[in-house]
Amino acid sequence: LQVVAFGCTSGSIVIGEEQVAQRIRNARPGVAVTTPITGAVAGLKALGARRVALITPYVQSVNLLFERHLRSSGLDVSRIATFNHANDNEVARIDAASLRAAILATGRHEDVDAVFVSCTSLRMAALTHSVEQELGKPVIASNSAMAWHALRLAGVRDALPQFGRLFAL
């Protein structure tokens, strides 16, 4: 086992990336660790993004935690759009058309270099490549960022551009 990924974006923020990593390393010493937010920050930086549009399903109090975290990681959060759900069961029901509309509306501004769609409950895998083409900017999501980062930490450098610009790096 080379990498362990903790698959909850908001949990990673609330618990703390270092706490998550430490707990995993207590059980699996020496293993590399990633989370969706760890992968997202690494991915956004690898893409050269500095000004990020954040799209979330979360309530405002959680959005503020994300904004602070991204800013402390050296990224500017220039726009935030939210579906404002407190119940994760509702989040999984957000459809592709709604996600596409939010990404395009939020990401089209000149003060946005890339869009980060946060939450592992959002289904973005089939949408990322086409919405990037339409927007003309990188779009990454929690699951893809975590998967990309886990692969890179494990030394896998395969290009999979069908999953978005991040996977072409």
C-alpha positions as CSV (number, residue, x, y, z in Angstrom):
1,L,0.0,0.0,0.0
2,Q,1.6,3.2,-1.2
3,V,-1.1,5.8,-0.7
4,V,-4.2,6.1,1.5
5,A,-6.9,8.6,0.5
6,F,-9.4,10.0,3.0
7,G,-12.5,10.6,0.9
8,C,-14.4,13.5,2.4
9,T,-13.6,17.1,1.4
10,S,-15.5,18.9,4.2
11,G,-14.4,16.3,6.8
12,S,-10.8,17.0,5.7
13,I,-11.3,20.7,6.4
14,V,-13.2,20.3,9.7
15,I,-10.8,17.6,11.1
16,G,-7.7,19.2,9.5
17,E,-5.5,17.7,6.8
18,E,-2.6,17.1,9.2
19,Q,-4.9,15.4,11.7
20,V,-6.3,13.1,9.0
21,A,-2.8,12.3,7.8
22,Q,-1.5,11.6,11.3
23,R,-4.4,9.3,12.1
24,I,-3.8,7.3,8.9
25,R,0.0,7.2,9.5
26,N,-0.6,5.9,13.0
27,A,-2.3,2.8,11.4
28,R,-0.1,2.7,8.3
29,P,3.4,4.2,9.1
30,G,5.3,5.6,6.1
31,V,2.3,5.6,3.7
32,A,1.6,8.7,1.6
33,V,-1.7,10.4,2.4
34,T,-4.1,12.6,0.5
35,T,-7.5,14.0,0.8
36,P,-9.8,15.7,-1.7
37,I,-8.7,19.2,-0.5
38,T,-5.0,18.2,-0.4
39,G,-5.4,17.0,-4.0
40,A,-7.3,20.0,-5.1
41,V,-4.7,22.5,-3.8
42,A,-1.9,20.5,-5.4
43,G,-3.9,20.2,-8.6
44,L,-4.8,23.9,-8.8
45,K,-1.2,24.9,-8.2
46,A,0.1,22.3,-10.8
47,L,-2.4,23.9,-13.3
48,G,-0.9,27.4,-12.5
49,A,-4.2,28.6,-11.0
50,R,-4.1,31.4,-8.5
51,R,-7.6,32.8,-8.6
52,V,-10.2,30.1,-8.0
53,A,-14.0,29.9,-8.2
54,L,-15.3,27.6,-5.5
55,I,-18.5,25.8,-6.1
56,T,-19.9,23.8,-3.2
57,P,-23.1,22.2,-2.0
58,Y,-22.4,23.4,1.6
59,V,-23.9,26.0,3.9
60,Q,-22.2,29.3,4.4
61,S,-20.4,28.4,7.6
62,V,-18.6,25.5,5.8
63,N,-17.9,27.7,2.7
64,L,-16.1,30.1,5.0
65,L,-13.9,27.3,6.3
66,F,-13.0,26.4,2.7
67,E,-12.3,29.9,1.7
68,R,-10.0,30.4,4.7
69,H,-8.2,27.1,3.9
70,L,-7.7,27.8,0.3
71,R,-6.4,31.3,1.1
72,S,-4.0,29.9,3.7
73,S,-2.8,27.6,1.0
74,G,-1.8,30.5,-1.2
75,L,-4.9,30.6,-3.5
76,D,-7.2,33.5,-4.0
77,V,-10.9,32.6,-3.8
78,S,-12.4,35.1,-6.2
79,R,-15.9,33.7,-6.5
80,I,-18.0,31.3,-4.4
81,A,-21.3,29.7,-5.5
82,T,-23.2,27.3,-3.4
83,F,-26.2,25.0,-3.6
84,N,-26.6,25.6,0.2
85,H,-27.5,22.1,1.4
86,A,-27.0,21.0,4.9
87,N,-28.1,17.4,4.2
88,D,-25.6,15.2,2.3
89,N,-28.4,13.0,0.9
90,E,-29.6,16.1,-1.0
91,V,-26.2,16.8,-2.3
92,A,-26.0,13.6,-4.3
93,R,-29.1,14.6,-6.1
94,I,-27.6,17.7,-7.7
95,D,-27.7,16.9,-11.4
96,A,-25.2,17.5,-14.2
97,A,-27.2,20.3,-15.7
98,S,-27.2,22.2,-12.4
99,L,-23.5,21.6,-11.9
100,R,-22.7,22.7,-15.5
101,A,-24.7,25.9,-15.1
102,A,-23.0,26.8,-11.8
103,I,-19.5,26.1,-13.2
104,L,-20.2,28.2,-16.3
105,A,-21.8,31.1,-14.5
106,T,-19.1,31.3,-11.8
107,G,-16.1,30.4,-13.9
108,R,-16.7,32.7,-16.8
109,H,-15.4,35.8,-15.0
110,E,-12.0,37.3,-15.8
111,D,-10.9,37.1,-12.1
112,V,-11.1,33.2,-12.3
113,D,-8.3,31.0,-13.5
114,A,-9.8,27.7,-12.6
115,V,-13.0,26.2,-10.9
116,F,-12.9,23.9,-8.0
117,V,-16.1,21.9,-7.4
118,S,-15.9,20.7,-3.8
119,C,-17.6,17.6,-2.4
120,T,-17.1,13.9,-3.0
121,S,-20.9,13.5,-3.2
122,L,-21.0,15.5,-6.4
123,R,-20.9,13.5,-9.6
124,M,-18.4,15.3,-11.8
125,A,-16.4,12.6,-13.6
126,A,-18.4,12.5,-16.8
127,L,-18.9,16.3,-16.8
128,T,-15.4,17.7,-16.3
129,H,-13.9,17.4,-19.7
130,S,-16.8,18.8,-21.6
131,V,-17.4,21.7,-19.2
132,E,-13.7,22.6,-19.4
133,Q,-14.0,22.7,-23.2
134,E,-17.0,25.0,-23.0
135,L,-15.5,27.2,-20.3
136,G,-12.0,27.3,-21.6
137,K,-10.5,27.0,-18.1
138,P,-9.5,24.1,-15.9
139,V,-12.2,22.5,-13.7
140,I,-11.4,20.1,-11.0
141,A,-13.6,18.3,-8.5
142,S,-13.0,16.7,-5.2
143,N,-12.9,13.1,-6.4
144,S,-10.8,13.7,-9.4
145,A,-8.3,15.8,-7.5
146,M,-8.0,13.1,-4.8
147,A,-7.6,10.4,-7.4
148,W,-5.0,12.4,-9.5
149,H,-3.0,13.2,-6.3
150,A,-3.1,9.6,-5.1
151,L,-1.8,8.4,-8.5
152,R,1.0,11.0,-8.5
153,L,2.0,10.2,-4.9
154,A,2.2,6.5,-6.0
155,G,4.4,7.4,-8.9
156,V,1.8,6.9,-11.6
157,R,2.1,9.6,-14.3
158,D,-0.3,8.3,-16.9
159,A,-2.0,11.0,-18.9
160,L,-5.8,10.6,-18.9
161,P,-7.0,13.8,-20.5
162,Q,-10.6,12.4,-20.9
163,F,-10.9,13.2,-17.2
164,G,-9.9,16.9,-17.6
165,R,-6.8,19.0,-17.8
166,L,-5.5,18.0,-14.5
167,F,-5.1,14.4,-15.7
168,A,-3.0,15.7,-18.7
169,L,-0.3,16.8,-16.3
